[in-house]
């Protein structure tokens, strides 16, 4: 068996076999791992009941009965997946399932490294890692400012970027689920964030977008959220007309009924009159009016969230262009000057 740090180091060049049930795997897994379950969901349930009612030995015998039929195919698949006849394996707690598979694969000529403590030790490591001190630099700005586009531009320039919305499969607003894949469990959301952060140099700048703690149904881990809230922010000060143009570009292609449903979600916060006007404008395809109406709500909400930040750590960049390359140039200039020497086009 190897500990979690050695396991993660080896995972950079060896495949990971997760031998838990599909249900366990779908609730939360190590990113990049491959599910090769020793038991099906139903078999696992039967074994659990048998263990409680009759004890360990009958459960083991039943488990051997279930597994025996699959061993040939299991070895065949493991050989296809392994690299240089080696692989990593884990179950839930590093117990009988992973030990049994390790014995089988070792016997078949596949060198197998088992994670001590199993997936549970990985999760403990993930949650503890979120307490690390990260050098976050937050990209802020009102809805439609192009924060996510800027992050993508910075990532293309090999900057260290964490795109929380991409991990959440959600853009954070009532419209955030449109065009996105279904959200993962919160456990998997955390695992995906960890997987990205673990690859980065924590002493160097890590770019991240300003978010509420909730992104759809996913929740940013509190230690990370607190660091984001207290980090330096570069605030994109974008005129409302340009923000409206971006929102119309991004959302007008969606089905009208979907857009209406999103507006209805926040109808109480919008108020009856604004909701009715937005829905009528949507029926007439007057998307600019709809976007303007939504911004009246979201701008007010975002302005309030900004009052929770230390104003001395907020640095505004006046954006009068849609050229994202130019915007990233300004933002990188500001960050390289340690947010102290300002470009002529940048105002605090």
Secondary structure, 3 states (H helix, E strand, C coil): CECHHHHHHHCCCCCEEECCCHHHHHHCCCCCCEECCCCCHHHHHHHHHHHHHHCHHHHHHHHHHHHHCCHHHHHHHHHHHCECCEEEEECCCCCHHHHHHHHHHHHCCCEEEEECCHHHHHHHHHHHHCCCCCCEEEEECCCCCCHHHHHHHHHHCCCCEECHHHHHCCCCCCCCCCCCCCCCCHHHHHHHHHHHHCCCCCCCCEEEECCCCEECCEECCHHHHHHHHHCEEEEEEECHHHHHHHHHHHHCCCCHHHHHHHHHHCHHHHCHHHHHHHHHHHHCCCHHHHHHHHHHHHHHHHHHHHCCCCHHHEEEEEECCCCHHHHHHHHHHHHHCCCCCCCCCCCC
